[in-house]
């Protein structure tokens, strides 16, 4: 399998998993801050195992500049989750996800502006078609055409999450010269306590509410599969 084909397969698989995030967030039945916190907890646990197995946990693996860049990326990812997960209950999972998936447009723009990537006519045509589809989906309203303030808030939150995610991509492994494992790991485990947990911890409620098997399972699957894998 060529590198290009492998990348396409990996991206398709990742986006398929990403499409289920909203359902897991809602089914977990937890406050958004707690969802993000436990996503970091379970995610960093899985990433520790993955990075250890790949021999990537080395002190001299990163320079101070790289640590700073991935820390910024980590903060952006946490903010991205807070906005996206908050949008689900306001604009619905399907609409919030559709709006959030405008991030490829933002990534293309950032690639052209920051990395001088070439934008071909073929790329523009596909981007235009995808954007038109996104607009058509967003205009679907379950209440017969009336747009509520809550709905608009959800749309804005999803757009904000997409913009932040696009900005976070600037600090990806290619940008800072790292392999995916350690860079992703460092976003949430720069130093004890893990960065994502440190950001959220002061404002969370301190526990998994009604910590039944279902709540714990959904939180664990979010962190270990949807995030780490």
C-alpha positions in Angstrom: 0.0 0.0 0.0 1.4 3.4 -1.0 1.8 6.2 1.6 -0.9 8.2 -0.2 -3.4 5.3 -0.1 -2.5 4.5 3.5 -3.1 8.1 4.5 -6.5 8.0 2.7 -7.5 4.8 4.6 -6.3 6.1 7.9 -8.2 9.4 7.4 -11.4 7.6 6.4 -11.2 5.4 9.4 -10.5 8.3 11.7 -13.4 10.4 10.4 -15.7 7.4 10.6 -14.9 7.2 14.3 -15.1 10.9 14.7 -18.6 10.9 13.4 -19.8 9.0 16.5 -18.3 11.4 19.0 -21.6 13.3 19.5 -23.6 10.2 20.3 -21.0 9.1 22.9 -21.0 12.5 24.5 -24.8 12.6 24.8 -25.0 9.0 26.0 -22.4 9.5 28.7 -24.9 11.9 30.4 -22.2 14.0 32.0 -21.6 17.8 32.2 -19.4 19.0 29.3 -16.4 19.9 31.6 -16.4 16.4 33.1 -16.7 14.8 29.6 -13.6 16.6 28.4 -11.7 15.9 31.7 -12.3 12.2 31.6 -11.6 12.1 27.8 -8.2 13.5 28.7 -7.8 11.0 31.6 -8.6 7.9 29.5 -7.0 9.2 26.4 -3.6 9.9 28.0 -3.7 6.4 29.6 -4.1 4.8 26.2 -1.5 7.1 24.7 1.0 6.2 27.4 0.7 2.6 26.5 0.9 3.3 22.7 4.0 5.5 23.0 5.7 3.2 25.5 5.2 0.3 23.1 6.7 2.3 20.2 9.7 3.4 22.3 8.7 7.1 22.1 8.9 8.0 25.8 12.4 9.7 25.9 13.5 12.8 27.7 15.5 14.1 24.8 12.8 13.5 22.2 11.6 17.1 22.2 13.2 20.5 22.3 11.8 23.3 24.5 10.4 25.0 21.4 8.6 21.8 20.4 7.2 21.4 24.0 5.9 25.0 23.8 4.3 24.4 20.4 2.6 21.2 21.3 1.4 22.7 24.6 -0.3 25.4 22.6 -1.8 22.8 20.4 -3.1 20.9 23.5 -4.8 24.0 24.9 -6.4 24.5 21.5 -7.7 20.9 21.4 -9.3 21.2 24.8 -11.0 24.5 23.9 -12.1 22.8 20.6 -13.8 19.9 22.6 -15.5 22.3 25.0 -17.1 24.3 22.1 -18.0 21.2 20.0 -19.5 19.2 22.8 -21.5 22.2 24.0 -22.9 22.7 20.4 -24.4 19.2 20.3 -27.2 20.0 22.8 -28.0 23.3 21.1 -27.9 22.6 17.3 -28.2 18.8 17.4 -25.4 16.2 16.9 -25.9 16.1 13.1 -26.0 19.8 12.5 -23.1 20.5 14.9 -21.0 17.8 13.3 -21.8 19.1 9.8 -20.7 22.6 10.7 -17.7 21.4 12.6 -16.6 19.6 9.4 -15.9 22.9 7.8 -12.4 22.6 9.4 -11.0 21.1 6.1 -11.7 24.4 4.4 -9.9 26.2 7.2 -7.0 23.8 7.0 -6.7 24.4 3.2 -6.7 28.1 3.7 -4.0 27.9 6.5 -2.0 25.5 4.3 -2.0 28.1 1.4 -1.3 31.1 3.7 1.3 29.6 6.1 2.9 26.7 4.1 2.5 27.9 0.5 0.7 24.8 -0.4 -0.7 24.6 -4.0 -4.4 24.9 -4.4 -5.5 23.2 -7.7 -8.8 23.7 -9.6 -9.7 20.1 -8.8 -9.3 20.9 -5.1 -11.4 24.0 -5.4 -14.3 22.1 -7.2 -14.4 19.4 -4.5 -14.2 22.0 -1.7 -17.0 24.0 -3.3 -19.2 20.9 -3.6 -18.6 20.0 0.0 -19.3 23.5 1.2 -22.6 23.6 -0.7 -23.6 20.3 1.0 -22.7 21.7 4.4 -24.9 24.8 3.8 -27.8 22.6 2.7 -27.6 20.5 5.9 -27.3 23.5 8.2 -30.5 25.0 6.7 -32.5 22.0 7.7 -34.6 23.0 10.7 -36.8 20.6 12.7 -39.2 23.4 13.8 -40.5 24.3 10.3 -38.1 27.1 9.6 -37.8 29.2 12.8 -34.2 29.7 13.9 -33.9 29.8 17.7 -31.2 31.7 19.5 -30.0 28.4 21.0 -29.7 26.9 17.5 -27.6 29.8 16.3 -25.4 29.6 19.4 -24.8 26.0 18.6 -23.8 26.8 15.1 -21.4 29.5 16.2 -19.9 27.2 18.8 -19.4 24.5 16.2 -17.7 27.0 13.8 -15.5 28.2 16.7 -14.5 24.6 17.4 -13.6 24.1 13.7 -11.5 27.2 13.6 -9.6 26.3 16.8 -9.1 22.7 15.5 -7.7 24.1 12.2 -5.4 26.4 14.2 -4.3 23.4 16.3 -3.3 21.6 13.1 -0.6 24.1 12.6 1.2 22.5 15.6 0.9 19.0 14.1 3.8 16.5 13.8 4.8 17.8 10.4 4.9 21.4 11.6 7.1 20.7 14.7 9.1 17.7 13.3 7.7 15.0 15.5 6.1 11.6 14.9 2.3 11.4 15.6 2.7 9.4 18.9 4.8 11.8 21.0 3.3 15.0 19.7 -0.2 13.8 20.3 0.9 12.4 23.7 2.5 15.7 24.7 -0.7 17.7 24.0 -2.2 15.9 27.0 0.8 14.8 28.9 3.4 17.5 28.6 4.3 17.0 32.3 2.4 15.8 35.3 -0.5 16.5 35.7 -1.5 16.0 32.0 -2.1 19.3 30.3 -5.8 18.7 29.4 -6.7 17.6 32.9 -4.9 20.6 34.4 -6.9 23.0 32.3 -10.3 21.5 33.1 -9.8 20.3 36.7 -10.5 23.5 38.6 -14.0 23.9 37.1 -15.2 20.3 36.9 -17.5 18.6 39.5 -14.9 16.0 40.6 -16.6 12.8 39.7 -18.4 10.8 37.0 -22.0 11.5 37.9 -24.1 8.4 38.6 -20.9 6.4 37.9 -22.6 3.4 36.5 -21.1 1.0 34.1 -22.6 2.7 31.1 -21.3 6.2 32.0 -17.8 4.9 32.7 -17.8 2.8 29.5 -18.8 5.7 27.3 -16.2 7.9 28.8 -13.5 5.2 28.4 -14.4 4.5 24.8 -14.2 8.2 24.0 -10.8 8.6 25.4 -9.2 5.4 24.4 -10.7 4.8 21.0 -12.1 8.1 19.6 -9.2 10.2 20.9 -6.1 8.0 21.2 -6.7 5.5 18.4 
